[in-house]
């Protein structure tokens, strides 16, 4: 059992992240030479603020991908959770109740995904793709073509507030990164998640409660999507049915670019942070250099394809 539950050592994790850190450093140096605005403190804070929403959206998804699964419903979960939270806050004037409802909707969506994957054994791609449409349909039905906007100042601080001059979403991102990394690297549950991704059969034979852990990672993915919906809602100060429709693919991209393998068992939350930061820096640099917006999806797509190609090669090497 100890062999199956072997926790990846920190030097291995650092070695795995080194090429991405190097790419990020080269990119930052190049953009600093090309733009006087890029290396400023204000732009750095702006990049981290934009990274925070992407990272929070992708953080729970990282746990899912580590088990060789996939959650395609992240964006729709964010959308429905934001709509529910927004309408509750407007109707009751109680931001805390809205926060609880938003996170609860996310956790419930994750639970349904987990039940389909772990209990009904539906492939994660199919289960979460179906849930994507279910949640999106529920959001459109729930909002009935309406939009809500104008939330209390206290709630909006979650997305636009500052603490010691630093945006609050950055602190939320740091907390999620620290807690998630602690779970993955320092707990038995984290070791079991890596073991399931590495070899689910061996993990089961070694006593790992595979179904319960799969259920856990999907609930966690939904919960983090619920948290991301609150940050997004507070930033936009409005909600409508399609609010999260564009967030699924960037979240998946951040996970893959960060080095978490689609084949499971390899990756880290810190890698996802680097991936999210790398994608954000690319888009930020293109905006500063006045690159046509039509080229931005192309650049993101090329980065994703390169990341998947490298992941495939690395997986083949590990298999001998």
Secondary structure, 3 states (H helix, E strand, C coil): CCCCCCCCCHHHHHHHHHHHHHHHHHHHHHHHHHCCCCCCHHHHHHHHHHHHHHHHHHHHHHHHHHCCCCCCCHHHHHHHHHHHHHHHHHHHCCHHHHHHHHHHHHHHHHHHHHHHHHHCCCCHHHHHHHHHHHHHHHHHHHHCCCCEECCCHHHHHHHHCEECCEEHHHHHHHHHHHHHHHHHHHCHHHHHHHHHHHCHHHHHHCCCCHHHHHHHHHHHHHHHHHHHHHHHHHHHCEECCCCCCCCHHHHHHHHHHCCCCCCCCCCCHHHHHHHHHHHHHHHHHHHHCCCCCHHHHHHHHHHHHHHHHHHHHHHHHHCC
